[in-house]
Amino acid sequence: MINPFDPRTALLAKHAQHVALIHFPIALFIVGVIFDALGAWTKRELFASAAFLNLSAAAFTVPFAVFTGILAWQLQLEGERLKGILLYHLLAALVSAVIILASWWVHFRARRGGIGLGAWRFSFEFMGIGMVALTGHLGGFLSGVNF
């Protein structure tokens, strides 16, 4: 029987790294969007700074999440051709990653260049939250959580 408290079980499972790492960009992005909305609503720089830091951390962790997802695909399915929910999960994940990175880029350029952030970014960021939710939903089916 597998011991759930054995560190080797958690760290050396063929898909465990992706399942553990994926929560960082998800949470950081969502909290960054919330802080961005609070900063715009209250006009407080503290919230805007918190939003930028969270979006920066989310953008930093996205490549690790994507890499471990691709690695899990290669290790679990031995590079088998993607189809069905796994293909949709990968496509949604890539769109989510692009939106997270683009959201960070918009905030980075605004901070660096002193240009204002347009209100359009909220539509983009909330669309990103929707894509992240869809990606997580599909990933839940893949991991067996939604069964």
N, C-alpha and C positions, 0 to 999 in steps of 0.2 A: 504494500500500500504506500502511496506517495504521502510524505509528510508535508502539510501545507506551510509549516513554519521553517522548513529547510531553505536557506538562502539559495542553494544551488537549483532548487526546483523553480524558484521565481526568476532567477537571473539567467538560467541556461535553457529555459523552454524556448522552442523555436519561434514563438510569436510574442512572448511576454514583454519584450522591450517596447514594441509598438503600442501594446495595450496600456502600458504604464506611462509612456512618454506623451501620448496623444492628448492627455488631459491638460498638459501645460499650455500649449497654444490655444486650445479651446477656451479655457478659463481666463487666460490673460487677455485674449481678444475681446471676449464678452465684457469683462470688467473694464477694459480700456474704452470700449464704446459707451458703457454706462458713465464712466468718468468724463468722457468727451461731451456727452449730453448734459451732464450736471454742470460742467464748465461753461458751456454755451448758455445754459438756462440761468445760472447764478452769476455769470461773468467773473468767476473767481479763477485766478491763475493757478491756484493750488490744484484744482480739479483738472485743469488743462495739462498741467505738468504730470499729474498722476496718469492721465490718459496716455500721454506720450510715452511715459516709462512702461506702462503695461503693453502698449502696442509695439514698442521696441523689443520687449522681452518675448512677445508673441511671435514677432517676425524672426527673432533669433532662434526660437525653438521649432519653427515650421520645417526647416530643412531636415532636422533630426527626425521629426515625425514622419515626413515623407520617406526619408531613407529607410527607417525601420519598417515602414509599411511595405516598401518594395522588397526589403530583405525578408520579411515574413512571407510574402508571396513566393519568393524564390525558395525559401527553406521548406515551407509547408507544402507547396504545390509543385516544387521543383521546376519553376518557370513555365508551368502549363499555361496554355492560352487562356486569357481571361474571358469570362462570359457571365451573363446574368448579374446577380446582385454584386458580385465582386468587381465586375467591370464598372457598374454604376457607382460603386463606392470609390473606386480609383478616380473616375472622372469628376465626381463631386468633390473629392479631396483635393484634386489639382485646382479646380475652380476656387475652392475655399482658400487654398494656399496663396493663389494669385491675389485674391481679394484682401487677405490679411497683409500680404507684402505691399500691395498698392495703398492700403489704408495707412500703413506706417510711412510709406514714401510721401504721401500727401502731407502728413503731419510733420515729417522731417523737413520737407521743402518749406513749409510754412514757418517753422521755427528758425530755420537757417536763413531764409531769404526775407523774413519779415513780412511776407505776404499774408493776407487774411485767408482763413479757411472758409470756403463757401458752404452754404447750408445744404448743398447737394450731397455733401459727404455723408450726411445722416442716412439718406436713401441707400447709398452704397454700403455703408457700414451695417445697416439693418438687413440688407440683402445678404451681406456676409454672414450675419448671425443665422439667417435662414439656411444658407448653404452649409454652414457648420452643423446645424441641427440635422439637416438631411443626411449629411455625411455620417454623423454619429448614429443616426437611426439605422442606416444601411449597415454600418459597422456592427451595430448591436445584433442584427440578424446573422451576420457572419460569425460572431463570437458565440452565438447561442443564447444570448441574454434575453432576446425577445421571443423565445419559443415557449 
